[in-house]
Amino acid sequence: MKQLVKIGVLPVVAVVLFGVRHHLRAQGEGPKSIVAAAAPLAEDQTSLIATPGIRHTLVATYINQAPVGVFGTETGTVFQPVDNLTSIECPVPAGCTLEVLQNMQVGGTDAVGNAWATILNVDGSIVSQGSTSLGDTLPDGNYSSATYIQSVPLTHGTHTVRSLVVSAYGLKYGWYNFTYEVFAP
């Protein structure tokens, strides 16, 4: 009988606590939501007008990945091509948008402060927009990875693309994945 009383008390306690919580919230004394507790916005949001984004349609995707045996490829301190030159097509007379996702694994050096970056090359010219250092290689020789995404305009026609890597003191690279996506417009 004592066992049944103990089991019966638990649901009653749960219902009472649930009721007290809702009563306190109704009185404005209960726990507040995280949204209400958040800091106010820096500017008045009521005066902002939403600007519609440009709708892009994917035309083609080109993916270059590290082939077997590339792990440990050494580079110097100059712009080093990583993937093969790839031909891409912009079929839209008004032009296209090229979005590039560069993901790369680098390391294999004991240099301290060895900043590195991936660079986009289109038609033989560096076109990276604001490609900054993706960090420093690990000075213990281990590998780390980083990802950089950028969009650049393309004119109508056929183009060549490739990704480059550069570092302050040279590095070794391992796995990489470069995705080139052509969008209209």
C-alpha positions in Angstrom: 0.0 0.0 0.0 2.9 2.4 0.8 4.3 1.7 -2.6 1.0 2.7 -4.3 0.9 6.0 -2.3 4.5 6.8 -3.3 3.7 6.1 -7.0 0.4 8.2 -6.8 2.2 11.2 -5.2 4.6 11.7 -8.1 1.9 12.5 -10.7 0.2 14.9 -8.2 3.5 16.7 -7.5 4.1 17.0 -11.3 0.7 18.5 -11.9 1.0 20.9 -9.0 4.5 22.1 -10.2 3.1 22.5 -13.8 0.2 24.5 -12.5 2.4 26.8 -10.3 4.7 27.5 -13.3 1.8 28.5 -15.5 0.2 30.6 -12.8 3.5 32.5 -12.2 4.0 33.0 -16.0 0.5 34.4 -16.2 1.3 36.8 -13.4 4.5 37.9 -15.2 6.7 36.4 -12.5 7.7 33.1 -14.1 10.8 32.3 -16.3 11.2 34.6 -19.3 11.9 33.4 -22.7 15.4 33.8 -24.1 14.1 36.1 -26.8 12.7 38.5 -24.2 15.9 38.4 -22.2 18.1 39.2 -25.3 19.9 42.5 -25.6 18.1 45.2 -27.7 19.2 45.5 -31.3 21.8 48.2 -32.1 19.4 50.0 -34.6 15.7 50.5 -35.0 14.5 47.5 -37.0 11.1 49.2 -37.8 12.8 51.6 -40.2 14.6 49.0 -42.3 13.2 47.9 -45.6 13.9 44.4 -46.7 15.7 44.3 -50.0 14.9 41.3 -52.2 17.9 39.1 -53.0 18.9 38.1 -56.5 17.6 34.7 -57.4 20.2 32.6 -58.9 19.7 29.3 -60.8 22.4 26.7 -60.8 23.7 26.0 -64.3 26.6 23.6 -63.6 28.8 22.2 -60.8 32.4 21.2 -61.3 34.2 19.3 -58.4 37.9 18.8 -58.2 39.2 16.5 -55.4 42.6 15.4 -54.4 43.6 12.2 -56.2 45.2 9.3 -54.4 48.9 10.0 -53.6 48.7 13.8 -53.4 49.0 13.8 -49.6 52.2 15.6 -48.6 52.7 17.6 -51.8 55.2 20.4 -51.0 54.8 24.0 -52.0 57.1 26.9 -51.9 56.3 30.5 -51.0 54.8 31.3 -54.4 51.3 30.8 -55.8 51.2 27.1 -56.3 48.5 25.5 -58.5 46.7 22.7 -56.7 44.0 21.3 -58.9 43.9 20.8 -62.7 42.9 23.6 -65.0 39.2 23.1 -65.5 37.0 24.5 -68.3 33.7 25.9 -67.3 30.9 27.4 -69.3 28.7 30.5 -68.8 25.8 30.0 -71.2 24.0 33.2 -70.2 24.5 36.2 -72.6 24.2 38.7 -69.7 26.8 36.8 -67.6 26.9 34.4 -64.7 28.0 34.2 -61.1 30.8 31.8 -60.2 30.7 30.5 -56.6 33.8 28.7 -55.4 34.1 26.6 -52.3 37.8 25.8 -51.5 38.5 23.3 -48.7 42.0 22.3 -48.1 44.1 20.4 -45.6 47.6 21.8 -45.0 50.5 21.2 -42.6 53.7 19.2 -42.6 55.9 22.1 -41.4 57.5 23.3 -38.2 57.4 26.9 -39.2 55.8 29.3 -36.7 53.6 32.1 -38.1 53.2 30.3 -41.5 50.1 32.1 -42.8 48.4 30.5 -45.8 45.6 31.2 -48.2 43.7 29.7 -51.1 43.5 31.8 -54.2 41.1 31.6 -57.2 42.5 31.9 -60.7 40.2 32.5 -63.6 41.5 32.6 -67.2 45.0 32.9 -65.9 44.4 35.8 -63.6 44.1 35.9 -59.8 40.5 37.1 -59.1 40.2 36.3 -55.4 38.1 38.9 -53.8 39.5 39.6 -50.3 41.2 36.2 -50.0 42.9 36.6 -46.6 44.9 34.3 -44.6 43.0 31.2 -43.5 45.3 30.9 -40.5 48.7 29.5 -39.8 49.9 26.0 -40.3 50.4 24.0 -37.2 54.0 24.3 -36.0 54.1 20.7 -34.8 53.9 19.3 -38.3 50.3 18.1 -38.0 47.6 19.0 -40.6 44.6 21.2 -40.2 42.0 22.4 -42.7 40.1 25.5 -43.6 37.3 26.5 -46.1 37.0 29.7 -48.1 33.9 30.6 -50.2 33.6 33.4 -52.6 31.5 34.6 -55.6 32.8 36.4 -58.7 31.1 37.5 -61.9 31.7 35.7 -65.1 31.2 36.9 -68.7 29.4 34.8 -71.3 31.5 32.0 -72.7 34.1 29.4 -71.8 36.5 30.1 -69.0 39.3 28.2 -67.2 39.5 28.0 -63.4 41.9 26.6 -60.9 42.7 27.0 -57.2 46.1 28.0 -55.9 47.7 27.9 -52.5 50.3 30.3 -51.0 52.0 30.5 -47.6 54.7 32.5 -45.9 57.2 29.7 -45.5 55.9 26.9 -47.7 53.8 23.9 -46.6 52.6 20.5 -47.5 49.0 19.8 -48.5 46.9 16.8 -48.2 43.3 16.3 -49.1 41.4 19.1 -50.9 38.0 19.6 -52.4 37.3 22.6 -54.8 33.7 23.1 -55.9 33.1 25.5 -58.8 29.4 26.3 -59.3 28.1 28.4 -62.2 24.8 30.3 -61.6 22.6 32.4 -63.8 22.8 35.3 -63.5 
